[in-house]
Amino acid sequence: MTYEFTPRGVCSRQMIINVEDGIVKDLQVVGGCHGNLQGISALVKGMKVEDVIARLDGIRCGAKPTSCPDQLAKALKEIAK
């Protein structure tokens, strides 16, 4: 199933996440640091949703209280509900 998430407090504007049977199949991020987010997208493909959450939850970007990886974790928590 494909989910669309609007991140808050970060440079990226939208995350399109495809999850099937608890596994991240694809991640596309609009906006943000293109190279870094392409890398994150490649790394999380094939991972269990709960493993991605465990690794990315709480990561900060500089002085910001959140980051694009943290926002991805928040999106996946919503999906997992």
C-alpha positions as a printed Julia matrix, in Angstrom:
81×3 Matrix{Float64}:
  0.0    0.0    0.0
  1.25   3.49  -0.81
  1.11   6.23   1.82
  1.72   9.97   1.46
  3.13  11.88   4.43
  3.74  15.6    4.83
  6.81  16.13   7.03
  6.89  19.03   9.5
  9.86  21.13  10.6
 12.22  19.92   7.86
 13.2   20.85   4.3
 11.47  17.92   2.59
  7.86  18.57   1.54
  6.43  15.09   0.98
  7.26  11.44   1.52
  5.66   8.74  -0.59
  6.11   5.39   1.13
  5.18   1.97  -0.21
  4.84  -0.67   2.51
  3.78  -4.29   1.95
  3.56  -6.92   4.69
  5.49  -4.71   7.13
  8.39  -4.16   4.69
  9.36  -0.83   3.11
  9.23  -1.5   -0.63
  9.91   2.06  -1.85
 10.45   5.57  -0.54
 10.38   8.78  -2.55
 11.07  12.14  -0.91
 10.18  15.49  -2.48
 12.42  18.38  -1.46
 15.18  18.31   1.09
 18.81  17.28   0.6
 18.45  15.21  -2.56
 21.6   13.09  -2.29
 21.15  12.28   1.39
 17.49  11.4    0.96
 18.25   9.19  -2.06
 20.74   7.37   0.16
 18.23   6.95   2.98
 15.64   5.72   0.46
 18.05   3.09  -0.86
 19.02   1.97   2.63
 15.48   1.49   3.97
 14.18  -0.49   0.98
 13.62  -4.07   2.06
 13.77  -3.24   5.77
 11.06  -4.06   8.28
  9.04  -1.01   9.29
  9.87  -1.52  12.98
 13.61  -1.72  12.22
 13.53   1.56  10.28
 11.66   3.22  13.17
 14.18   1.88  15.7
 17.13   3.25  13.73
 15.77   6.66  12.68
 13.47   7.77  15.5
 14.78  10.81  17.36
 17.53  11.83  14.91
 17.92  15.61  14.85
 19.13  17.97  12.12
 21.41  20.57  13.65
 19.47  22.64  16.19
 16.11  21.45  14.84
 14.17  19.09  17.11
 13.58  16.72  14.17
 15.08  15.64  10.83
 13.96  13.98   7.61
 14.92  10.53   8.99
 12.97  11.29  12.2
  9.97  12.4   10.12
 10.17   9.13   8.18
 10.07   7.26  11.5
  6.98   9.29  12.48
  5.31   8.44   9.16
  6.06   4.74   9.6
  4.65   4.83  13.15
  1.39   6.18  11.7
  1.39   3.47   9.03
  2.04   0.74  11.62
 -1.04   1.72  13.68
